Structures are given as structure tokens and as C-alpha cells.
Amino acid sequence: MIETNPCNKPVNGGSSVPSRVSRQTKPDDTIVNINGVQVGGSEIVIIAGPCAVENREQLFETARSVKAGGAKILRGGAFKPRSSPYNFQGLGEEGLKLLSLIRKETGLPVVTEVMDTRQVELVASYADMIQIGSRNMQNYPLLKEVGMCRKPILLKRGMMATVEEFLLAAEYILHQGNDQVILCERGIRTFETSTRNTLDLSAVPMLKRLSHLPVIVDPSHGTGVRWMVPPMAKAAVAVGADGLIIEVHYKPEEALCDGYQSLNLDEFDRLISDLIKIAQAIGREISVPKPLI
């Protein structure tokens, strides 16, 4: 049986041209370096933090705690795409400045989302990694723009995108010369309504088979339900994810965005403790800071 690689289909009826994201083009795994943190190697990297930067206290308390718990990269939205125009849209550049300040204190690299080609230069001046959210996965001008930016890119799967469409979106970025791309499975929209999305964990081994790019999972958006985040995070590690991006808030009940799917600080600590055991069982690792004596 011949395996079909959707990234190597004939173009316009001509010969098949291997794409840049394909494992046929690059058999070895790509390691993405985010200011010293490597994603795609033996270590499973934890990215954690609030959905949105709300204020200094919220960001700083959460960031300090997730770093102590084992997070290697801090997430936090300064610009927030919301379904309703009346919901909190983020603090904008003020949020970026707060992320920069907490990075100086904690040493955690920062990932935050860009939504517009006009924002790329601004966001890149503050962030260590730029996120392309699910709503913009097929915003091709934006993909081209971040492809010309020499910053690592976290590309989230569109909520109705196939694996092939996801990889072709990544191809836009690599085509511009930026091969520092991390793929993120964050759930797709199906007929199921008991969860926010359907977290497609089968995409993880499929993506890793077809592409050399690292693959991480977002169990927070993938389920939209706080109590489901830990079991799905554990399952993601078990199927081979190179990392997790998890929403954590020091007071989820007061969050301005996605509090219902955000872990509190104690829940995050317990989850990391469990994930360490699963990582060891499959021959990988999750490192946490040693407590001060």
C-alpha cells in the first residue's frame, strides 16, 4: 500500500514538488528555538499563562506561579479576537509592555497573538514567538508577513481546517524563508456541542508523520471546559505532542476572557506533576525548577 502525503500532490497536473513542510523534503525533526527554549526535542515544553493580559497583578502573579510549576514559555494575549465586538479585546500595546516587563523578571520567553499585517512589526518588537490564531490560519497575507519576520511562529489549526489545509498554511510561512514554525492542534468544530471544540488528538501523530515541524496541543481551547483540560493534556503527551499550551489564571472566576477553561494555580501544579510521570513512561521529559533550599 502506498502512503499518500497530502503535501506532495501534483501541482496543476504536473510533477509532484515536495513542499518545505514535508518530511520527504526534510526527514529529520525541526527544533524550534524560542530564546533558548527548544521545542521538538526530547523535552515536552509547557507554555502557560492567561488567555488575555488584563492587568499587571493578574499577569505577574500568574506568570511567577506557572514558571515555578514548570512552564518554559509564557502565553498572554495583548490583542484578542472575540466573537462579539462588545467583549474584552485586550490591552493592545500596553499588554505587550506588561509581557516585556514580566519576561525581564522571570526570564520566560513570551508568545502572543498577532491579528493584522499592520501589527506584525509592533508585536515582533515585544514577543519571542508570534502566534497566528485559528481564525487567521488562512489569512494568507498575514502568513506571508510573519514568514518574512525572523521570529518563531506558533500556528494554530483553523477550527474547520483539514490536516492538509493546516500544513499548506504552514507552507506559506516556510515559503517566505521562516522555518521556525510550531504547529498547534486546538480542536475543530464538529456537530458535538458538549465541548467548545472537538480536540483532534489523531492529528498529532498524523502531523508528525507527514511533517518535520514540532506539534503541540491546546487542551484549553480544544475542550473549553476546565475539568477536561488535565485528562486531554495527559492524552496529548501520550500520543506524542512536543508541548502543551495551557490557559492558567490566578483567579479564573474573575477572568475577562476564557475563565471557564482556565486552570487555577493549584490545578496547574497538580497537572504538571502527573504529566511528568507520563512523559517518563514514553521516554521523554518535563523539567521543573528545583525548589530553593
N, C-alpha and C positions, 0 to 999 in steps of 0.2 A: 504494500500500500504506500503510495507516495503522499507525503505530508504537504499540504498547501500552506504557503506562507502568504498571508494577505498583503504583506508589504513588498512582494516581489511579483506582482501581476504585470502582464504585458501592458505597455503604455500605447494607447491609440492603435492597438492591433500589432504593434511592433515587438521587438525582442524585450525580454524581461530585464529591467535595470534594477539591481539591488539597491534598496534605499539605505540611507545613513543610519536609520534606527534598527535595521535588521541585524540579527545575529549571523546571517550569511555574509554580511559585509564586515562585521567585527565580532568574531567568535568569543572573545574574552569579555568579561563583565566590565562595564564602565564604573569607575569610582568617582563620585561627585564630591568635591571638596568645598565645604562651606566654612570658610575662615578657620580651617584647621580641623573641622569635624568631617569625617569621611562617611559617606553613605554608599552602600553597595558592597561592603566588605563583610568580614565575619561578624562584626558588631551590629546589633539591631539598634538603630538610633531612634530615640524618643524625642519628638517635637511636641511641646505642650505650652499651654497658655490660654488666655481668654479669647473668645470669639472676636471681641472688639475691645480696643483700648478706650476705657470710659473716663478714667481719671488717674492721677498719679498713685494714690493709695491702692486702688484696685490692681493696677498693673504691677507695682513694685512688690506688694505682698504676695501676689500670685507667682511672680517670676522668681522671687527668692525661694519660695517653697518648692516649686517644681524643679529648680536646679538642685536643691538638697535631696529631692526624691529621685533624681536620675535623669532628668531631661537634659539633652545636649544642645537643643535649639529652642528658642522662644518664638512662639507664634502670637500674633496680635494684629487685628485689622485696624488700620487707620482710615481706610476708605471701605465702606461696607455696601455691597449690592443687596438691596432689600426688595422683597416682592411689593411692599406698599411704600409709596413715596412719603408717607407720614411716619414711618418708623425711623429709629435712630440710624443715621447714615455714617457715623464715625466722626472723629475729631479732625480728620484731614492732616495737614502738616503738623499741627500741634501733637497729634498722636504719634507721628513719626519722630518728633523731637523727644517725646517721652520714651519711646522704644530705644532711641540712641542713648539716652541717659542711663537706662537700666542695663543696657549692654555694657556700658563702661563700668558699672558697679559689679555685675555678675560675671562678665566675660562670655555670656551666652550670645552666639550669633542670632540674628533676627530674621524671620521670614514674615513678609506682609504682602498683601494683595495689591496689584495694580489693575485698574479697570479701564484705562483710557490711554491711547498712544501719547496724549499730551502730558500724562502723569509719569511716564516711564523714567525720564531723567531725574525728576524730583524723588521718586520712590527709590531709585537706584542709588541716590546720593546718601540715603539713610540705611537701606536694607542690605543684609548679607546674601539673602536669597529672595527672589521675586516670585510671588505666587500668581498664577493665572487660574482664576476660579472656574468652576464648572460652567457658569453662564457664558464665559468668554472662551471656552475651549475652541470654538470655531470662529472666533473673531480674528480672521487672518491678518489684517493689518497690524493688530496688536501682537500676534505671534511673530510676525516679521520684525517688528520693532524690538521686542525683547530678545530676538535672535541676534540682533546686532549689538545688544548690550552684553558685555562680558561679565555677567553675573550668573550664578547658578539659578535655574528656573525650576520651580515646583509647578508641574502641570496637572491639574485635576481633570478627571474624566467628566465629560458632559453628562447631564442626567439622563439623556436619551441617546447617548453615543454608543456605537458598537466598538469592539476592540480595534477593528481595522480603522475606524474613523479616529479613534483616540491616538493610534500610532501615526496616522497621517498628520494629525495636528502637531505631534512632536516633530515630525519630519519638517514642518515649516520652520521650526526653531533651529534645528540642526542645519537646514539648508542655508541659513544665514551665517553659519560658522560657529554657532554656540552648541557644543556637545555636552555641556554640563546641565543635563536635564534629568529630573526625577519625576517618574510617573506616579500619580496618586489615584487609587481606586477609592471613590467616596459614595458609592451607591448609585443605582439607576432607578428611574421611575418605571414602575410596573403597575398592574391592576391592584396590587396589595395595598391596603390602607392602614394596617395596624402599626406600621412603622413609617417614618418620614420618607425613606427610600428603601430599596432592596439592595443590601450590601452584597455585591457580586464577588465573593471570595474566589470563585473559579477563575476570575480574570487574573489573579496574581500569578499562579503557575503558567497560565497561557501567555501572559505578557513576558514573563521571564524566559519562556521557551522561544518566543518569537523575536525578542529584543534584548540587547545588551544593557539597556538602561536600568537603573535601580527602580524598584517598585515599592511604594509604601501604601498604607491603608489609613483611611479616616473613619473610624468606627462611630464617631460622634455624629457627623452628617449622614453617615451610612444608615443609622437607625433613628436618630432623633429622640431617643429615649435613654435617659441616664443609666437606668439599671441594666440596659442591654450593652452598654459600651464595654464593660470588662469582659464578658464572655466572647464578644466578637473580636475584641483586641487580642485575646488569647488565641482564638481560632486563626486570626490573620498571621500571627507569629508562626503558628504550627504549619500553615500552608506555604511559608517561605517569604513573607514580607521582609523587606530590608529595613523597615522602620514603621513607626506609627505617628500620626498627628492627632493629638487628643485635646479637646477643649476642657480647660480647667479654670475655675473661678473661685476666688476666696469666699464669695457669698453668692452662690448660684441663684438663690431665691430673689436676689436684688439685681441680677444681671439685666442689662438693657438689650441684650441680644443672645438668644440661644441658651438661656439659663436652664431650660428643661432638659438639655442634653449635655450639660457641663458637669464634670465631676467636681466635688469639693476637694479640699486639700488632703484630707484623710483618705478619701476613696482613691485618689491618685496614688498615694503611697502604698496602699494595700495592693492595688493593681500591679505596680512595678514589682513588688515582692513576688507575686505569682508569675509574672512574665519572665523573671529571671530563671525560675525553675523550668519553664517551658523552653526557653532559649537553650539552656544547658542540655536538655533532653534531645534536642535536634542538632547539637554540635555548634551552637552559636553562643553569643554572649550579650548581656546588657550590663554595662558597668555603672556603678553608682559611686558618688563621692564617699570617702571614708569619713566617719564621724570624728570630730575633733576630740582629742583626749584632754 
